[in-house]
Amino acid sequence: MVTSILYIKCASQVVTVSGGSDRPKRGQDMSDIGVIENGSVVIDGGKIAFAGPDAEAVHYISKLNGEVTTIDASGKIVTPGLIDPHTHLVFAGSREKELEMRLKGAKYLDILKQGGGILSTTRSTREASEEQLVEESAKRLNRFLQHGVTTVEAKSGYGLTVEDELKQLRAAKKLSERHPVDLVSTFMGAHAIPMEYKENPDEFVRLVIEEMIPKVAEEGLAEFCDVFCEEGVFTVEQSERILKAGKKFGLKPKIHADEIVQFGGAELAAKLGAVSADHLLKASNAGIGQMAEKGVMAVLLPGTAFFLMEKPANARKMIEAGVPVALSTDRNPGSSPTESLPLIMNLACLTMKMTPEEVLTACTINAAHAIGKADQIGSIEIGKKADLVLFDAPNYQTLQYNYGVNLVDTVLKNGKVVVEGGIIIGTNEGSHPFSTFAN
């Protein structure tokens, strides 16, 4: 059988980020990104078949039996497809008025207590149909794709009833089936205490544990369980109960930890062996040390701190302590309304003093570990999915030097070109062409 082969040739640099598939990179290893100068990549059957210098690629191609399609990457760099391991992608409504409230001095938790924030989005999401959530979220997913993101984690948490949480997760499943970007779903029914349980939060915790989690697991709608462990939201004890219940049903634990006050979330993540602890703006030294010891991933969200006008997480302290670090947009309607992971990469350098090498690691192989997919994606290595980005840049340092600029030229998903010249192309298999989701 003759197969179709894709040959990406003559790139200024191929940034493989290889060597971290078995375990996330940490410490000095986060700076080892495997740069091949004047490199090429060969794709066969949607998988990486070769990555190396141009001269070796020509010899490799000459031995293959199949039609060869060539992409000239001269003057560009090739990286793994970017991965966003923490988003609240599926929702309805908007909260632009809250920016003005914060500019006038209102605090995030104050807005939440007044029925705004997450609870505002909950009202809009409850009113939306499943198909409306799919259509609105697809527009956001398109923008992710145009910024080089090929895999996205998507949390529920804006339904806060059994049926509305399931509706969010079903919408995410449909999106993953229809759109070229892969979605990995996380159940986060414990995102806030809804107004109807304001006076009886333990009853809502019971609902999450005894009704939501079993039904999510029964339908196979999520791989992870997350909880907002924070003052005024869910206590450490409540969070532990929820995450342990999730584990019993096969949902791996994640945790929103120590975002607003130092609350013990990092310590709980280490205690439970969570896949990741996210936010961590106020994480204690003890919590950071325990996370390093247990190998818990820190998913840092500099865009959220920037948008809330708060001091970001101490990435340097975490990296030096040996905590593996990933980065994310935290795309949500209230505290980080952006789909630009490249901007988050810029902010990681400018506000958290991460190096360009560490940032690329954090948005590729370490992000893949944060969603349990490092055996398939996150690096340019033989046998992995051919999820790749061609950036119109002469070297990887340029990505962080040109801040706020989208340098994505071409995106490949499973070896197929889905963005060309910055524009989404083609149609997805099935009844819905993803081109109809374009803005």
N, C-alpha and C positions, 0 to 999 in steps of 0.2 A: 504493500500500500504506500503510495506517495503522500508524504505529509507536507504541510505548509510550514516553512521556516521563516522566522523573522530575524533579520540581522541588523542590529543597531551598531553603526560603525563610527569610528573616528571621533569619539567624544573627548573633549578636553580632559575630563576626569570621569571615571566610573567609581562612585563611592559605594562600596559593597556593604559596609558595616557588618562584616562577617565575623564569625567566631563567638557569637553569643546566643546560638540557638538552644543550647542545653540549659543555660542559666543566664539571667540578666547581667548586663555589664554593670560594674560598680567601681568606684574609685578611679584609679588611673586607666583602667580598661575602658571607661567611657570615652576616652580620648583616642582610642584605637579604632579608626573608622575604615581602614582598608582601602585607601585611595589608589586606584590604578590610573596613572597618567597615560593619555593617548590610548584610551581603552575601548573595548567593544563588548557587546553582550549578544549572545545568540539564544533565541527562544524556539523551542520545539514542542508542539503539543500543549501550548499554554504554560509551559514550565521553563525555568532557566536551564539551559543546556551548557552554556559556556560563558565565562566572564574573565577577560584577560586583555593583554596588549593587542593592538591592532594586527601586528604581524602574525601572532599566533592564531588570531581569529580567522584570518584569510586561509591559513593552512587547515584549520578545523572545518571551515565551510566547504573547502574543496573535496572533503571526504564524505559529505552528506549526500543522501539521495532524496531529493525533494525540491519543490519550487521555493526559491528564496526571494523574499521581499525585503528590500533594504531601506532603512531609515538613516539618513546622513545626520549625525549628531555633532558635526563640526562646530566648534565654538560653544558647545553646550556641555552641561554635566548631567550624568545619569545617577539617580539615587533610587533606593527602594521606595515604593509607594508610601506616602505618609499615613500614619495611623493615629486616630484620635480616640484615646481610651476612656474618656469621661465626657458625655454630653447628655443633655435633656432635650433631645432632638424633637420628640413628638409632643406637640402641644397646640393649643389654639389661643388666640388673643395676643395682646401686647401690653407692655407696661412702661411706655416711654415717659409717662407723667411722673414716675417714681424718681427719675434722674433729677428732675427739678426739686422734688421733695428732699433728696439727699443733699443737693447743692445748698439747700436752705437749712441743713443741719439735722434732718431726720436720719435715724440709724436703721440699719437693715431689720433688726429684730423688732424695733418699734413699729415699723411699717407692717410687719407680719402680725404683730399682736392686734393691730387695728383692722385686720381682715384683708390687708393688701399682700404684696409679695406673692409667695407660693399660693396662698389661698385665692388671690385674684385670678391667677392662671388656672387654678382648679375649677373655678366657676365657668370660665370660658371653655375649658376642655370637656367638662361634663356636658355642656350644651352642644358640643360638636359631634357630628356623626363620625363613624370610623373612617368612611371614605373621605370626608373633609379633612381629617387628621392626616391621612395619606397624602392628599393633594398638597396641603399646606407644607407638610414636612418635606415633601419631595423637592420643593423649591429650595429649601435650605440645603438639602442633600446635593443638589446640583452645584450650589456654590462651594460646598466642601470639595466636590470633585474638581471643579475648576481651579481650586487652590492646591491640588495635588494629593488630596486625601482619598485613599482607596478602601479604607476600612474604618468604621465608626462604631463605638459603643453607644447604645441608646438606653436611657433609663426611663422607667415609668415614674409615677410619683405625683402626677397632676390630676389623678382621678380620685384617689383616697376613698373610693368605695370598691367593692368587689368587682362589679361589672365595669366600672370606668377604668380601673387598673388593667383589667383584661382587655378592654377596648384599646388602650394605648399600646399594649404589647402585641395585640393582633395587628394593629396598624404598622408597627415596626416590622413584624414578620412579612406583611405584604410588601412593604418598601424594599426589604432585602431581596424578595423574590423578583420584583419588577425593575429594580434599579441596579446599575453596574456596581455601585458601592455596596460592599458587604456590611451588614449590621449585626452586631453582637448585643443581645438584649440583657438588661439587668432589671430585676424587679426591685422597685423602691417605694413600696406602699408606705413605708415609714419615712416619708419625706417631710411631713408636717402633721400636726394634730388638726383635723378639720374642725370647723366652727361647731358642728353638731356634737362633737366630743370634747369641747373645750373644758367642760367641768368634770369630765371623766376620762382622762387620757388612758388609764389602764384598760378601759373597755375597748378603746381603739386598738391598743397593743394586742389584746386578745383577738380582735377581728383580723388583724394582720397575720397573727400566728396560726389561728385555728381555721380561718376561712380563705384568706387571700393566698397564702403560700401553698396550701394543698392544691388549689385550683390552678394556679400558675404552673405548678409542677405537673399536674395531670395533663395539661394541654401542651407541655413542653415549650413554654413561651419565653423562658429565660434561662441563662446559664449562671447568673450571679444574683446575690441578694445584697442590697445596700441599705444603709440607714443613716439618717442625719443625727449624729450623736453630738448634741450641742446644748448649751444652756438655753432653757426656754423651749426646747424642742423635745428630743428623746434623751433620757438619762442614760448613763453608762449601763446601769442594771437593765433597763428596758432594751437598750441596743443589744446587749449580750444575749438576752432571751430571744430576740427576733433573729439574730444572726445564727444562733444555735439551732433554732427551728428551721431556718432555711437550709442549713447543712444536712439536717435529717432528711430533707427532701431533695438532696443533691445540688442545691444552689450554693455555689462557692461564695464566701463572704468578702464584701468590700465595705468600706466605711468612710463617710464624710466626717473627718476628724479635726478637732481643734482649729476650726476656721475663725471663730469670732472671739472665743476665750480659751484659755488653757483648761481643758475639761477631762483629760484622760483618754481621749480617743486613740491616740497613738499607742498607748499602753494596751488598750483593749485589742487593737489590731494585732499586736504582737502576741498577746495571750491566746487569741483565737487562731493564729496563723493565717490571717486574712491575706488574700491575694494582693490587695493594695489598701493603703490609707491615703485619702485624698484631701487636698487643701493644705492643712498643717501649718497655717500661718502662725499659730500660737503653740505649736508642739513643744513639749518640754525636752530638755537634754536627756532625761531618763527615757522618755518615750522614743526619741530618735535612736538612742543606743539599743533599746530593746528591739526596735524594728530592724536595725542592722543585724543583730544577732539572729533573728528569726527569718531574715531575708524577705521582709515585707516591702513591696514596692511603694515608693512615694510618688503619687501622681500630683504634680504641682500645676497650679492654675494661675499664672501671673496676670492673665487678662482679667480675671475676677478681681484680684487685688487692685489692679489699675483702675477698673471701672468703678469700684467701690471706694477708691481713693484711700486705700489702706496699704500699709507696709507689706511687701510680699513675703512668702516663705523664705527661710534661710537655706537656699539650695546648697551653698558652699559648705555649710556645716554638715548637711546631710551627706553630701558626696564624700567629704573628708572622713565622716564617721563610717562609711562603707554601705550606706543605704542606696540601693539602686533607684534611679530617678527616671520618671517618664514625665511628659508634658501633655497638656490638653487645653482645648479652648474653653471647656466647661460650657459649651453653647447652651444658653438658656435665655428666657425672655426677660429676666430681671437683673442679674448681676454680671452677665457676660454675653451680650447679644452679638456675637460674631461667628462667622464660619471660616475665618482666616487663620489656619494653623501657622502659616508663615509669619503672620504678625505676632503670634504667641511666641514663636521662636526668636523673633527680634526682641520682644520684651524679656524673654528669659536671659538674654545677653545683657540688655541695658538696665534691667531692674534687679536681676538676681546674680549677675556676674558669672553666669555660665559661659563656657567657651563655645565657639561654633561647632567644635567636634562633639562636645557633650550634648549640645542641643540636637544635633542630628541623631545621635544614639538614642536620646530620650524620645524622639518622635518616630523612631523606626523599630529597632529590635527590642528596646525596653518597653515601648508602648505595646508591642505585640505580646510580650510576657504579661503585661498588665491585664490583658484580655484572654490569656491562655492560648494564643495562636502562634507562638514563636517557632513552632515546628513547620509552619506553612508560609509565613510572611515575615516581613521586617528586615530582611537582608537579601542581598543579591548573591545567592549560593545555589549550586547545582541541585535541581530537584524541587526547589521552592516555586510557588506561584510567581508568574511573571507579572507582578504588580510593580510598575516602574513609573518614574517621573523624569522627564527631560526638562531641565531648567535652562532658560536663556541666560546663562552666566558662565564665565570662563573658569571659575573655581568655586568650591563650596563656601569659601569665606565671603564671597559676594552676596550670598543669600542673607546673611545677617548684617552686612554692611548697608545694603539698600533696604532700609526699614520701611514698612508700609507699602511695599511694591510687590505685586504678584508677578513673579518671573517664570511661572509655569508656562511651558510651551506645549508639551505633549504628555498625555497620561495614558498608560496601558494598564488594563485590568485583565488578568488571566491571559496575557499575551495579545489582547486585542486593543487597538487604538480607540479610546473613548473620548479623548480630548485632543484636538489638533489645532495648533495656533491659538490656544486658549479657549477654543469653542467646542462645546459638546457635540459629538457627531454620532451617527448610527442609531440603531434601535435595539432594544433588549428583546430576547426571545420571549414569546408569550403574547398575551393579548394587549399589553400596554407598552408602546414605544416610549423609552425614557426621554426621548427628545420632546415629548409633549409636556414634560415636567420643567422644561427650561423657562426662564423668566421671560 
